[in-house]
């Protein structure tokens, strides 16, 4: 495994070609964003038809993120050993299959299976984008370009707001999965057609020099021995989880059941929240201060996000919940600052694995937060406490604990 950095991006690919490839890869990430946020709108009709409890609804939403997260180790090693193109083209068909299975699922068990297939297929979707950006774009553009791709991928989240609500109201929730299956197949074709750079897209090393999978996995696990990995993992597990759990699981049920909104009305709120979240990463990507100031920003914004969730949990006023949800979307891009931190914290030759470890922590954290908040909602109902209060307070507490761990544990000292 060579530790030498690649030549500058411009010597690899012309800018127009690099952007075409990146946008093709981003189409897969955009679909993964849709899949991870369908529960907020699809949850109420799905739970009604299949008679699901809040805990079951939380577990269903978490199943995607659990399989997505657990596969990050495998996908990171695959990208380092076999390249971006082979990894994404081999994995993404599982997302198409999972969406098709979910569309015809006769019961909750099959629905869970569909979610896990989708999560596995989408596992490399953002990772291939970040590794491609790190390899083919100038280092000083890494955070800004990653932020732009995250903003573009917000179109996938946007699709699961008003458009999905309208589709469900005029047809059925199963059609939501059907449309996503067709769109995912189209994205796979786009990636097969465009992701064809002459260097770095097949294997990252000649076959004779390539590490074995076992050795690569051991190298990845050695990242845990670095003192700054634990704090990063703890923070990564909660930062993005707060936004996705609110937007992707609880927002629709909260507005429908707490305030009596219709499905389309709740979809409209999710639509505006998503628009705010689409702008946010691009802004944070451009104003990333780096170094110690970046760390302070990460800590402060996590505390603000936790307080917003706490207010939503305790103040049962419709306009407050709507405004805070939209404000949370506008704030959500602060999590992008972690990507610059990861890039600075690990050497180039293990950056694919470091990013996969970070992404694994992020999505296993989403699974944990969705499951824990669903459990809290179910238990609270038995004690006469409003389920959404318990869910939102649980989410806020987890955010604070992750930020506390990042603050107190060792951090990377690279400026």
C-alpha positions in Angstrom: 0.0 0.0 0.0 1.7 3.2 -1.2 1.6 6.3 1.0 2.7 8.6 -1.8 0.0 11.3 -2.6 -1.5 11.3 -6.0 -0.6 13.9 -8.6 -2.6 17.1 -8.6 -6.2 16.7 -9.7 -5.8 18.5 -13.0 -3.2 15.9 -14.2 -5.7 13.1 -13.6 -8.9 14.5 -15.1 -10.0 17.6 -17.0 -12.4 19.6 -14.7 -15.4 19.0 -17.0 -14.9 15.2 -16.8 -14.3 15.3 -13.1 -17.5 17.2 -12.5 -19.5 14.8 -14.8 -18.2 11.8 -12.9 -18.9 13.5 -9.5 -22.4 14.4 -10.5 -23.1 10.8 -11.7 -21.8 9.5 -8.3 -23.9 12.2 -6.6 -27.1 10.7 -8.2 -26.6 7.6 -6.1 -26.1 9.7 -3.0 -29.2 11.7 -3.8 -31.3 8.5 -4.0 -29.8 7.3 -0.7 -30.9 10.6 0.8 -34.5 9.9 -0.3 -34.4 6.4 1.2 -33.2 7.6 4.5 -35.9 10.2 4.9 -39.0 8.4 3.6 -40.2 7.4 7.1 -41.2 11.0 8.0 -44.0 11.0 5.4 -44.4 7.3 4.7 -44.5 6.4 8.4 -48.1 7.4 9.3 -49.9 5.5 6.4 -47.5 2.6 6.7 -47.9 2.3 10.4 -51.7 2.5 10.0 -51.8 -0.3 7.4 -49.4 -2.7 9.1 -50.4 -1.7 12.7 -46.9 -0.6 13.8 -46.0 0.8 17.2 -43.7 3.8 17.6 -40.9 1.4 18.6 -41.5 -0.7 15.4 -41.6 2.4 13.3 -38.3 3.5 14.8 -36.7 0.1 14.2 -37.9 0.1 10.6 -36.3 3.5 10.0 -33.2 2.4 11.8 -32.8 -0.8 9.8 -31.6 1.2 6.8 -29.0 3.1 8.7 -27.8 0.0 10.6 -27.0 -1.9 7.4 -25.7 1.3 5.8 -23.4 1.9 8.7 -22.2 -1.6 9.3 -21.2 -1.9 5.7 -19.0 1.1 5.7 -16.0 -0.9 6.8 -16.4 -3.2 3.9 -17.0 -0.4 1.4 -14.0 1.6 2.6 -11.7 -1.3 2.1 -13.3 -2.1 -1.2 -12.7 1.5 -2.5 -9.1 1.5 -1.4 -8.5 -2.0 -3.0 -10.8 -2.1 -6.0 -11.7 1.4 -6.8 -14.7 3.7 -6.8 -16.3 2.3 -10.0 -16.3 -1.4 -9.1 -17.5 -0.7 -5.6 -20.5 1.4 -6.4 -21.6 -0.6 -9.5 -21.5 -3.8 -7.4 -23.3 -2.5 -4.4 -26.1 -0.2 -5.8 -28.2 -2.9 -7.4 -29.1 -4.1 -3.9 -30.8 -0.7 -3.3 -32.9 -1.3 -6.4 -33.8 -4.8 -5.2 -34.5 -3.5 -1.7 -36.9 -0.8 -2.9 -38.7 -3.4 -5.1 -39.0 -5.8 -2.1 -40.4 -3.0 0.1 -42.9 -2.0 -2.5 -44.5 -5.4 -2.4 -43.8 -6.3 1.2 -46.7 -8.2 2.7 -45.7 -7.8 6.3 -43.3 -6.0 8.7 -40.6 -8.6 8.5 -40.3 -8.4 4.7 -40.3 -4.6 5.1 -37.3 -4.8 7.4 -35.5 -7.0 4.9 -36.2 -4.4 2.2 -34.8 -1.7 4.4 -31.6 -3.6 5.1 -31.1 -4.4 1.4 -31.5 -0.7 0.6 -29.1 0.4 3.3 -26.5 -2.1 2.0 -26.8 -1.0 -1.6 -26.6 2.7 -0.6 -23.6 2.2 1.8 -20.9 3.5 -0.6 -23.0 6.3 -2.1 -21.5 9.2 -0.2 -18.2 7.6 0.5 -17.4 7.3 -3.2 -18.1 11.0 -3.6 -15.9 12.1 -0.8 -13.0 9.8 -1.8 -13.4 11.0 -5.4 -13.3 14.7 -4.3 -10.2 14.0 -2.1 -8.4 12.4 -5.0 -9.4 14.5 -8.0 -10.0 18.0 -6.5 -7.6 20.4 -4.9 -7.2 20.0 -1.1 -8.4 23.5 -0.4 -11.6 22.8 -2.2 -12.4 19.5 -0.4 -14.9 20.9 2.2 -16.5 23.4 -0.1 -17.0 20.7 -2.9 -18.3 18.2 -0.3 -20.7 20.8 0.9 -22.0 21.5 -2.6 -22.5 17.8 -3.2 -24.4 17.5 0.0 -26.6 20.4 -1.0 -27.3 18.9 -4.4 -28.2 15.6 -2.8 -30.8 17.4 -0.8 -33.0 17.1 -3.9 -33.4 13.5 -2.7 -34.7 14.7 0.7 -36.9 17.3 -1.1 -38.5 14.5 -3.1 -39.6 12.8 0.1 -41.5 15.9 1.4 -44.5 17.3 -0.5 -44.0 15.2 -3.7 -44.0 11.9 -1.7 -46.9 13.0 0.4 -48.9 13.9 -2.7 -48.0 10.6 -4.4 -49.1 8.6 -1.3 -52.4 10.5 -1.0 -53.3 9.9 -4.7 -52.1 6.3 -4.8 -50.4 4.3 -2.0 -47.2 4.3 0.1 -46.0 1.3 -1.9 -45.8 3.5 -5.0 -43.2 5.6 -3.2 -40.9 2.6 -3.1 -41.7 1.7 -6.6 -40.8 5.2 -8.0 -37.5 5.1 -5.9 -36.7 1.7 -7.3 -37.0 3.0 -10.9 -35.0 6.1 -10.1 -32.3 4.0 -8.5 -32.0 1.8 -11.6 -31.6 5.0 -13.7 -28.9 6.3 -11.3 -27.0 3.0 -11.6 -27.1 3.3 -15.4 -25.7 6.9 -15.2 -22.9 5.7 -13.0 -22.1 2.8 -15.3 -22.0 5.1 -18.3 -20.0 8.1 -16.8 -17.7 6.8 -14.1 -15.0 5.7 -16.5 -11.9 7.8 -15.6 -8.7 6.2 -17.0 -6.8 6.2 -13.7 -7.9 5.5 -10.2 -11.4 4.3 -11.0 -10.6 0.6 -11.4 -8.1 -0.4 -8.8 -6.0 1.9 -6.7 -3.0 -0.3 -7.0 -1.6 -2.9 -9.4 -2.9 -6.3 -8.6 0.6 -7.6 -7.7 1.0 -4.8 -5.1 -2.6 -4.9 -3.8 -3.2 -5.7 -0.1 -5.3 -8.6 0.9 -8.7 -7.8 2.2 -7.7 -9.1 5.7 -4.6 -6.9 5.8 -6.7 -3.9 4.7 -9.3 -4.6 7.4 -6.5 -4.8 10.0 -5.2 -1.4 8.9 -8.7 0.0 9.3 -9.1 -1.4 12.8 -5.7 0.2 13.7 -7.4 3.6 13.3 -9.1 2.9 16.6 -5.6 2.9 18.2 -5.2 6.5 17.3 -6.1 8.7 20.3 -8.3 11.1 18.4 -10.5 8.4 16.8 -12.8 7.8 19.8 -13.9 11.4 20.2 -14.5 11.7 16.5 -16.6 8.6 16.4 -18.7 9.7 19.4 -19.5 13.1 17.8 -20.1 11.6 14.4 -22.6 9.2 15.9 -24.9 12.0 16.9 -24.4 15.1 14.8 -26.1 14.1 11.5 -28.3 11.7 13.5 -30.2 14.6 15.0 -31.2 16.0 11.7 -32.1 12.7 10.0 -34.0 11.4 13.0 -36.1 14.6 13.1 -36.6 15.1 9.4 -36.6 11.4 8.4 -38.7 9.9 11.2 -40.5 12.1 13.7 -41.4 15.3 11.8 -44.4 13.9 9.9 -45.9 11.9 12.8 -45.4 14.8 15.2 -47.2 17.4 12.9 -50.0 14.9 12.0 -50.6 13.5 15.5 -49.7 16.4 17.8 -51.1 19.3 15.7 -53.6 17.6 13.3 -51.8 18.5 10.1 -52.7 16.7 7.0 -50.1 14.5 5.3 -49.6 17.1 2.5 -49.4 19.9 5.1 -46.7 18.1 7.0 -45.0 17.4 3.6 -44.9 21.1 3.0 -43.2 21.8 6.3 -40.7 19.0 5.5 -40.2 20.6 2.0 -39.2 24.0 3.5 -37.0 22.3 6.2 -35.3 20.4 3.4 -34.7 23.6 1.3 -33.0 25.1 4.3 -30.9 22.0 4.8 -29.9 22.1 1.1 -28.4 25.5 1.4 -26.7 24.9 4.8 -23.9 22.5 3.8 -22.7 24.7 0.9 -22.5 27.7 3.3 -20.7 25.8 6.1 -18.3 24.3 3.5 -17.3 27.8 2.4 -16.9 29.3 5.9 -15.1 26.3 7.4 -12.5 28.1 9.7 -10.3 25.0 10.1 -8.1 24.2 13.1 -9.2 24.9 16.7 -11.9 27.3 15.6 -13.6 24.5 13.6 -13.7 22.3 16.7 -15.3 25.1 18.8 -17.9 25.5 16.1 -18.7 21.8 16.1 -19.2 21.9 19.9 -21.3 25.1 20.0 -23.6 24.1 17.1 -24.2 20.6 18.7 -25.3 22.3 21.9 -27.6 24.7 20.0 -29.1 21.7 18.1 -29.8 19.9 21.3 -31.5 22.9 22.8 -33.7 23.2 19.8 -34.8 19.6 20.1 -35.5 20.2 23.8 -37.8 23.1 23.1 -39.7 21.2 20.4 -40.1 18.4 22.9 -41.5 20.5 25.7 -43.4 23.4 24.0 -46.4 21.9 22.3 -47.2 24.9 20.0 -47.6 24.3 16.2 -45.8 27.4 15.0 -42.9 26.8 17.3 -42.5 23.3 16.1 -42.7 24.4 12.5 -40.2 27.3 12.9 -37.7 25.2 14.9 -37.8 22.4 12.4 -37.0 24.8 9.6 -34.3 26.4 11.7 -32.8 23.0 12.5 -32.6 22.3 8.7 -30.8 25.6 8.2 -28.3 24.7 11.0 -27.8 21.1 9.9 -24.9 21.8 7.6 -22.6 22.3 10.6 -21.9 18.5 10.5 -20.1 18.9 7.3 -17.2 20.5 9.2 -16.4 17.0 10.4 -15.2 16.0 6.9 -12.5 18.7 7.0 -11.5 17.4 10.4 -11.3 13.8 9.1 -9.3 14.8 6.1 -6.7 16.7 8.3 -6.6 13.9 10.9 -5.6 10.9 8.8 -2.9 10.4 6.1 -3.9 10.1 2.4 -3.2 6.4 2.0 -5.8 5.4 4.6 -8.2 8.3 4.0 -10.7 6.1 2.3 -10.8 3.8 5.3 -10.9 6.8 7.7 -13.8 8.3 5.9 -15.6 4.9 5.9 -15.0 4.6 9.7 -16.4 8.1 10.2 -19.4 7.4 7.9 -20.0 4.1 9.7 -20.1 5.9 13.0 -22.4 8.5 11.6 -25.0 6.0 10.2 -24.8 3.5 13.1 -25.5 6.6 15.2 -28.6 7.4 13.2 -29.8 3.8 13.7 -29.1 4.0 17.4 -30.9 7.4 17.7 -33.9 6.3 15.7 -34.2 3.0 17.7 -33.6 4.8 21.1 -36.1 7.6 20.4 -38.7 5.0 19.2 -38.2 3.0 22.4 -38.4 6.2 24.5 -41.7 7.1 22.7 -43.2 3.7 23.3 -42.2 3.6 27.0 -43.4 7.2 27.6 -46.8 6.4 26.2 -47.2 3.7 28.9 -46.5 6.3 31.6 -48.8 9.0 30.2 -46.0 11.1 28.7 -46.4 12.4 25.1 -44.3 10.1 22.9 -42.9 13.0 20.9 -41.7 14.7 24.0 -39.8 11.6 25.1 -38.4 11.0 21.6 -37.1 14.6 21.1 -35.6 14.9 24.6 -33.8 11.6 24.1 -32.4 12.9 20.8 -31.2 16.1 22.5 -29.6 14.2 25.4 -27.7 12.0 22.9 -26.4 15.1 21.0 -25.1 16.6 24.3 -23.4 13.3 25.3 -21.6 13.1 21.9 -20.5 16.7 22.0 -19.2 16.1 25.6 -17.2 13.1 24.5 -15.6 15.0 21.6 -14.7 17.9 24.0 -13.2 15.7 26.7 -11.5 13.0 24.6 -8.2 13.6 22.7 -8.5 15.5 19.4 -6.4 15.8 16.3 -3.7 18.5 16.8 -3.2 19.2 13.1 -3.9 22.9 12.4 
